[in-house]
Amino acid sequence: MSTTPTDRLRALLVPLAERAGLDLEDVKVSQAGSRRQVQIDVDADGGVDLDAIAEFSREVGQALDESDVMGSAAYVLEVGSPGVDRPLTEPRHWRRNTGRLVKVQLVEGGEIIARVLSSDEDGALVEVQPVKGRGRAKERRLEFAEVAKARIQVEFNRKEDEQLLADDAEFEESDGAEGAAGTESEQDGAGEHADRDEQ
């Protein structure tokens, strides 16, 4: 059975992430001029800090240089965490976002805005927000099988979200002298890497 370059890359990265206590959330490979750009998102319970991302980025860079997954072409490696408005596609995403507001598109049609109260492997207990502020919020058990799409909503009047946005802005300001993605350095092989923390 044939596999794509991204599949081979995932096969290499999943064990590295597990050893580092991280979940591999996303892998994207795209062309950036004459080089390929490899973007990797990782996460963990309690989030990941810039030091953990930098360490994982070094390990990934070394593993890529020692393997033939990327071939001989030059590449840029970028490792970070998912942004604040990440989609919720796995039970762990719901668990890690308890207390947050989500917009849910339902399989049967329509959408709801709800706050995640708790979750398990099959669904979540949510508090559905009233439409246009009319009425009262109602608790509902939402099975993941009912969910077509779900995405975190940023709440500008909530302290947690204000802090997350402030942290993002602080990273962006500190990135100015070093490039858009954080710290960059040349790899020994064909790639160079960057670390970013978007949490």
C-alpha positions as CSV (number, residue, x, y, z in Angstrom):
1,M,0.0,0.0,0.0
2,S,1.5,3.4,-1.0
3,T,1.8,6.2,1.5
4,T,2.1,9.9,0.9
5,P,5.1,11.9,2.2
6,T,2.9,13.3,4.9
7,D,2.0,9.8,6.0
8,R,5.7,8.8,6.2
9,L,6.4,12.0,8.1
10,R,3.6,11.3,10.6
11,A,4.9,7.8,11.1
12,L,8.3,9.3,12.0
13,L,6.9,12.0,14.3
14,V,4.3,10.2,16.3
15,P,6.8,8.2,18.4
16,L,9.0,11.3,18.9
17,A,5.9,13.2,20.2
18,E,4.8,10.4,22.5
19,R,8.3,10.1,24.0
20,A,8.2,13.9,24.7
21,G,4.8,13.6,26.3
22,L,3.1,15.5,23.4
23,D,0.2,14.8,21.0
24,L,0.9,15.3,17.3
25,E,-2.0,17.5,16.3
26,D,-1.2,18.5,12.7
27,V,1.4,18.1,10.0
28,K,1.5,20.1,6.8
29,V,4.0,20.1,4.0
30,S,3.9,22.9,1.4
31,Q,6.2,24.5,-1.1
32,A,7.8,27.8,-0.1
33,G,9.8,29.1,-3.0
34,S,12.6,26.7,-3.7
35,R,12.2,24.9,-0.3
36,R,9.5,22.9,1.3
37,Q,7.9,24.1,4.5
38,V,7.1,21.5,7.2
39,Q,4.6,22.8,9.8
40,I,4.0,20.7,12.9
41,D,1.5,21.4,15.7
42,V,1.8,19.6,19.0
43,D,-0.2,19.9,22.3
44,A,-0.4,18.4,25.7
45,D,-2.7,18.5,28.8
46,G,-2.0,21.9,30.4
47,G,-0.6,23.2,27.1
48,V,3.0,23.4,25.8
49,D,5.5,26.1,26.5
50,L,8.2,27.5,24.2
51,D,11.0,25.5,25.8
52,A,9.1,22.2,25.2
53,I,8.5,23.3,21.6
54,A,12.1,24.2,21.1
55,E,13.3,20.9,22.4
56,F,10.9,18.9,20.3
57,S,11.9,21.0,17.3
58,R,15.5,20.0,17.8
59,E,14.7,16.3,18.1
60,V,12.5,16.5,14.9
61,G,15.2,18.3,13.0
62,Q,17.8,15.7,13.9
63,A,15.4,12.8,13.1
64,L,14.6,14.3,9.7
65,D,18.2,14.8,8.9
66,E,19.0,11.2,9.8
67,S,16.1,9.8,7.7
68,D,15.2,10.1,4.0
69,V,11.6,11.2,4.7
70,M,12.3,14.7,3.2
71,G,14.6,13.5,0.5
72,S,17.5,15.7,-0.5
73,A,15.5,18.9,-1.1
74,A,16.0,21.8,1.3
75,Y,13.2,22.4,3.8
76,V,12.1,24.8,6.6
77,L,10.8,23.2,9.8
78,E,8.3,25.1,11.9
79,V,7.0,23.6,15.2
80,G,4.3,25.2,17.3
81,S,1.1,24.7,19.2
82,P,-2.4,25.1,17.7
83,G,-3.9,28.6,17.8
84,V,-6.6,29.7,20.3
85,D,-9.3,29.2,17.7
86,R,-8.4,25.6,17.0
87,P,-11.0,23.1,15.8
88,L,-12.1,20.4,18.2
89,T,-11.7,17.1,16.4
90,E,-10.7,14.7,19.1
91,P,-12.1,13.9,22.6
92,R,-8.9,15.3,24.2
93,H,-9.5,18.7,22.5
94,W,-12.9,19.0,24.3
95,R,-11.3,17.9,27.6
96,R,-8.5,20.4,27.3
97,N,-11.1,23.2,26.6
98,T,-13.4,22.7,29.6
99,G,-14.9,26.1,30.5
100,R,-14.4,27.5,27.0
101,L,-17.0,28.6,24.5
102,V,-17.4,26.7,21.3
103,K,-19.3,27.1,18.1
104,V,-20.7,23.7,17.0
105,Q,-22.2,22.9,13.6
106,L,-24.5,20.0,13.9
107,V,-24.6,17.0,11.6
108,E,-28.4,17.4,11.4
109,G,-28.1,21.1,10.4
110,G,-27.9,24.3,12.4
111,E,-25.4,25.4,14.9
112,I,-25.2,26.2,18.6
113,I,-22.9,28.2,20.8
114,A,-22.1,26.4,24.0
115,R,-19.7,26.3,26.9
116,V,-18.0,23.0,27.6
117,L,-18.7,21.8,31.1
118,S,-17.2,18.3,31.0
119,S,-16.5,15.6,28.5
120,D,-15.6,12.0,28.0
121,E,-14.6,9.8,25.0
122,D,-18.1,9.9,23.4
123,G,-19.4,13.4,24.0
124,A,-19.6,16.5,26.2
125,L,-21.9,18.1,28.6
126,V,-22.3,21.7,27.4
127,E,-24.3,24.7,28.4
128,V,-26.0,26.0,25.3
129,Q,-26.0,29.8,25.2
130,P,-29.3,31.7,24.5
131,V,-29.7,33.1,21.0
132,K,-29.0,36.9,21.0
133,G,-28.9,36.9,24.8
134,R,-32.6,36.0,25.1
135,G,-33.6,33.4,27.6
136,R,-31.4,31.2,29.8
137,A,-28.5,28.9,29.1
138,K,-29.5,25.2,29.0
139,E,-27.4,22.2,29.7
140,R,-27.3,19.5,27.0
141,R,-25.4,16.3,26.5
142,L,-23.8,16.6,23.0
143,E,-22.6,13.3,21.5
144,F,-19.5,13.7,19.2
145,A,-21.4,11.8,16.5
146,E,-23.8,14.8,16.4
147,V,-21.0,17.2,15.7
148,A,-20.0,18.1,12.1
149,K,-17.6,20.9,13.1
150,A,-16.6,22.6,16.4
151,R,-14.3,25.5,17.0
152,I,-13.2,27.5,20.0
153,Q,-14.6,31.0,20.3
154,V,-12.4,33.8,21.6
155,E,-14.1,35.7,24.4
156,F,-12.6,39.2,24.7
157,N,-14.3,39.8,28.1
158,R,-12.9,36.6,29.7
159,K,-9.7,36.9,31.6
160,E,-8.3,33.5,30.3
161,D,-8.8,34.6,26.7
162,E,-7.4,38.0,27.3
163,Q,-4.2,36.4,28.8
164,L,-3.9,34.0,25.8
165,L,-4.2,36.9,23.4
166,A,-1.7,39.0,25.4
167,D,0.7,36.0,25.4
168,D,0.3,35.7,21.6
169,A,1.0,39.4,21.1
170,E,4.1,39.1,23.4
171,F,5.5,36.3,21.3
172,E,4.8,38.2,18.1
173,E,6.7,41.2,19.4
174,S,9.7,39.2,20.5
175,D,9.7,37.4,17.1
176,G,10.4,40.6,15.2
177,A,14.2,40.4,15.3
178,E,14.3,36.6,14.7
179,G,11.7,36.0,12.0
180,A,8.0,35.4,12.0
181,A,8.0,32.1,13.7
182,G,10.2,32.7,16.8
183,T,13.7,31.3,17.0
184,E,15.4,30.1,13.8
185,S,18.6,28.2,13.4
186,E,20.3,26.3,10.6
187,Q,20.1,22.5,10.8
188,D,23.2,20.5,10.0
189,G,21.4,18.9,7.1
190,A,19.1,20.4,4.5
191,G,16.6,22.0,6.9
192,E,16.3,24.9,9.2
193,H,13.8,25.1,12.0
194,A,11.6,27.6,13.8
195,D,9.7,27.4,17.0
196,R,6.4,29.0,17.7
197,D,3.9,28.9,20.6
198,E,0.4,30.0,19.5
199,Q,-1.4,28.8,22.5
